[in-house]
């Protein structure tokens, strides 16, 4: 008799599950954000800067949703094109869904790492890190190219044979898991959970501008990826949030485009055409060697 894990599901079921998960999670996130604001008020930490910063988070979310809608056709076309190239399409079962979530989590680790380690990736992803605060609204702070930056990494998962709509569901679940980590209201969790899963403590480290925290803890769901690839750091000293140098503005246009503004200024002042192009793919701290 076929078990639940072996049962084959229609492709569109995964699309329906994705919509349900995203809608219900957003309601939970907004309720939790309200709780965070109440706690911040009681602790005397509520300020106009935090309020304006939170408004900016949702402004960038609206811009991101618009770009997602714009690029939706590109995503679906490229996913189904890649699926046709897959050597062995996999059945739509709960077992393959679990494997797909694992594959998308690993893909997310590398996407996230590249967003920090190449110039154009950091130009868009720096928006997410630019807030000097840390609450669940910061999870919705998106950069201009966030809607398409992860596409090449997810295409690899599709090429493994997973149904495109299953991949979209899996990628959404990884993102929703990480969204929940953006909070100071939850301390360290039990040791076993902290050892295996990404947690608010691990993700606070990722948002830190402290020298020992920079470029650490890229994980989505499983922190084991960071431990395997040498990018793990434990939360120790108090985290200082934001980017270096701070953007110092709550102007939505500055928030959205400061990363590209800084990248283009760097390209403008970097000598040599080849070096200017290198700014797009080398790390944000890269500088060409001075001529001897």
NORLINPE-V502750 format. One record per helix or strand of 2 or more residues. SS is the DSSP state (H for helix, E for strand). FROM is the first residue (numbers start at 1). TO is the last residue. If there is no record, write none. Layout:
((SS | FROM | TO) (SS | FROM | TO))
This chain:
((H | 11 | 42) (H | 48 | 85) (H | 94 | 117) (H | 119 | 129) (H | 136 | 140) (H | 146 | 149) (H | 151 | 159) (H | 164 | 179) (H | 191 | 196) (H | 200 | 206) (H | 224 | 229) (H | 252 | 269) (H | 273 | 281))
